Amino acid sequence: MPIHIGGYDLSFTNSALWMLVSVGIIAAFTIFSMRGRAMVPGRWQSSVEIFYEFIANMVRDNTGPDARRFFPLVFTLFMFIFFANMIGLFPYAFTVTSHIIVTFALAGAIFLLVTITGFVLHGPKFLGLFVPQGVPVVLLPLVVGIEVISYISRPISHSVRLFANMLAGHITLKVFAGFIISFITGLGAIGWIAAILPLLMIVAITALEVLVGALQAYVFAILTCMYLRDALHPSH
């Protein structure tokens, strides 16, 4: 839906639609599942509590007990990426994490948050993150340069990892789906038999994509925790 305001392109895109769908499903899942707040949780409440405990443990183990204030951020990131990846596996749905601009926006926001938090909490001492302990003075300029480049490239590696994995899996699914159509339309009755193999491959790859989607949400969240640890404890 093209929307132009004051010379700016604010069009409502496919990505924006499915991001709203993902957020809506997450909100419905968490709110309605926890509505009863039973002492003995049912199936849906247990599911939400499993997500909660899993991510809380992730934040505590990888960032430290003083990082609990960042739990809502990590929880939101994990749930958004996880559900967006899962929704993208349904027919006619769209995987927003297969767009580099979406993943880079998330990674860029985390990069800015970590950098600002580090300077707010530690001031100039945060720059000690780029000076590893025990490095000889002669090698210090080289090591510091490498550390700075590594730090600046974080949002690139953070975003490309998620984007590339989701895009590659969906391209593979589309290729094998194309094989099925080609066999059926081009080979007639024999094509139906020949299409069995790519169909089985699609089933196997879809199962693998479920695993990859969950794993990529976990990797994105745990890297966020590790980056936040650098902001909280730059001399760690």
ChimeraX attribute file (.defattr): number of C-alpha atoms within 10 A of each C-alpha:
attribute: neighborCount
match mode: 1-to-1
recipient: residues
	/A:1	8
	/A:2	8
	/A:3	11
	/A:4	10
	/A:5	8
	/A:6	6
	/A:7	7
	/A:8	8
	/A:9	10
	/A:10	12
	/A:11	12
	/A:12	11
	/A:13	12
	/A:14	13
	/A:15	17
	/A:16	13
	/A:17	12
	/A:18	18
	/A:19	21
	/A:20	12
	/A:21	15
	/A:22	24
	/A:23	16
	/A:24	11
	/A:25	16
	/A:26	17
	/A:27	13
	/A:28	12
	/A:29	15
	/A:30	16
	/A:31	13
	/A:32	12
	/A:33	19
	/A:34	18
	/A:35	9
	/A:36	11
	/A:37	11
	/A:38	10
	/A:39	6
	/A:40	8
	/A:41	15
	/A:42	13
	/A:43	9
	/A:44	14
	/A:45	20
	/A:46	15
	/A:47	15
	/A:48	17
	/A:49	15
	/A:50	12
	/A:51	14
	/A:52	16
	/A:53	11
	/A:54	12
	/A:55	22
	/A:56	18
	/A:57	15
	/A:58	19
	/A:59	27
	/A:60	15
	/A:61	14
	/A:62	17
	/A:63	23
	/A:64	17
	/A:65	12
	/A:66	11
	/A:67	16
	/A:68	15
	/A:69	10
	/A:70	14
	/A:71	18
	/A:72	13
	/A:73	14
	/A:74	23
	/A:75	18
	/A:76	15
	/A:77	17
	/A:78	23
	/A:79	22
	/A:80	18
	/A:81	26
	/A:82	23
	/A:83	20
	/A:84	27
	/A:85	26
	/A:86	19
	/A:87	20
	/A:88	22
	/A:89	18
	/A:90	11
	/A:91	7
	/A:92	8
	/A:93	13
	/A:94	19
	/A:95	25
	/A:96	25
	/A:97	26
	/A:98	23
	/A:99	17
	/A:100	18
	/A:101	15
	/A:102	17
	/A:103	23
	/A:104	20
	/A:105	13
	/A:106	17
	/A:107	21
	/A:108	17
	/A:109	12
	/A:110	20
	/A:111	22
	/A:112	12
	/A:113	14
	/A:114	20
	/A:115	16
	/A:116	15
	/A:117	17
	/A:118	23
	/A:119	15
	/A:120	12
	/A:121	13
	/A:122	16
	/A:123	11
	/A:124	10
	/A:125	12
	/A:126	22
	/A:127	15
	/A:128	14
	/A:129	19
	/A:130	19
	/A:131	18
	/A:132	15
	/A:133	10
	/A:134	7
	/A:135	11
	/A:136	10
	/A:137	9
	/A:138	8
	/A:139	9
	/A:140	15
	/A:141	12
	/A:142	10
	/A:143	17
	/A:144	18
	/A:145	13
	/A:146	12
	/A:147	16
	/A:148	14
	/A:149	12
	/A:150	13
	/A:151	15
	/A:152	11
	/A:153	12
	/A:154	17
	/A:155	20
	/A:156	15
	/A:157	14
	/A:158	21
	/A:159	22
	/A:160	19
	/A:161	15
	/A:162	25
	/A:163	22
	/A:164	14
	/A:165	16
	/A:166	22
	/A:167	16
	/A:168	13
	/A:169	17
	/A:170	17
	/A:171	11
	/A:172	15
	/A:173	20
	/A:174	13
	/A:175	12
	/A:176	19
	/A:177	16
	/A:178	12
	/A:179	17
	/A:180	22
	/A:181	14
	/A:182	14
	/A:183	19
	/A:184	16
	/A:185	12
	/A:186	12
	/A:187	14
	/A:188	12
	/A:189	11
	/A:190	11
	/A:191	17
	/A:192	16
	/A:193	13
	/A:194	16
	/A:195	19
	/A:196	13
	/A:197	13
	/A:198	18
	/A:199	16
	/A:200	12
	/A:201	15
	/A:202	19
	/A:203	12
	/A:204	12
	/A:205	18
	/A:206	18
	/A:207	12
	/A:208	12
	/A:209	22
	/A:210	15
	/A:211	12
	/A:212	20
	/A:213	24
	/A:214	17
	/A:215	14
	/A:216	20
	/A:217	20
	/A:218	19
	/A:219	15
	/A:220	22
	/A:221	23
	/A:222	20
	/A:223	15
	/A:224	23
	/A:225	25
	/A:226	16
	/A:227	22
	/A:228	25
	/A:229	21
	/A:230	18
	/A:231	24
	/A:232	21
	/A:233	16
	/A:234	19
	/A:235	16
	/A:236	11
